[in-house]
Amino acid sequence: MKPAINHEALSGALRALGMLNSASPLAAVAGEARDEAEAIRAYIAHERPHLLSCYDMETLVGLVTALLGEGANYPAALEQSHSR
């Protein structure tokens, strides 16, 4: 049996790092993932591949998974949105 992915916590962690604007792409890749780490890898590879020019995939996965239990204690975002 595949473990349940906590979509709300995963979305919150990605959003806190500035890596998620909409939950739609995450839901699409997370539905196929075996676990949260696989969902994160698929999401980054599909939606944020530019991050891989600066960060190692497993470092990014570690950052996101470290935040999953942090709730409101999220650090500043990796990416900043400058849309106005």
N, C-alpha and C positions, 0 to 999 in steps of 0.2 A: 504494500500500500504506500502510495507516495505521500510524503508529509504535506500538510496544508501550508500554503504560502499566505502569510498575513499581508494582504495587498495594502491595507491601510497603513501599516507600519512601514512597509517597503516604500510606498509613495511618499510618506512623510520624510523618511531618511533621504531619498533622492531629491525631494523638493528642498530640504534643508541645505543640501550641497549645491543647489542651483542647477540640478541636472534633470528636473522634471517640471514641465509647464502644464501638461495635460496627462491625466491618468490613462487615456485611451491607448497609446502605444505600449505602455507598461502592461496593461491588461491583456493585450494581444500576445506579447511574448511570455508573460508569466503563466498564461494558461497552458502553454506547451512545456514549461520548465519542470524539472524533477524536484528542484528545491530553490530556495531564495538566491543562493549564489549563482545558480545557472540562469535564473531569471535576470539577475543583475548583469551578468556577462552578455546575455542576448540583447538586453535593452541598450547597454553601452555600445555594443558592436553595431546595432541597427540605428539607434537614435543619437548617439554622441560619439561617433568614431574619431572625431577630431581630438578628443581627450587622450587617445592612445598615442598621439605624437609627443605628449608631455608626461604621461603617467603610464605605468605598467598596469595591465588589466587586473592582476591579482591585488595590487595596491588599492585600486579603485573599489574592487569587491570588498576588501577588508575595511575600507573607510565606511562604505554603506552598511555592511553587516554590523560594524561596531556601533552604529547609530540606531540600529533597530530597536534596542531596548532603552534608549536614552530619552525618548519622549520630547519634552520641551527643552532639554539641555543640548540642543544642536549647536554646532559651531557655525562660523560664517561660511557662506557659499563659496564653492570653487569657481563657479561661473556667475557672472553678474549680468542681469538683463538691463539693457539700456533703452528699452522702448518706452516711449512717452506718449 
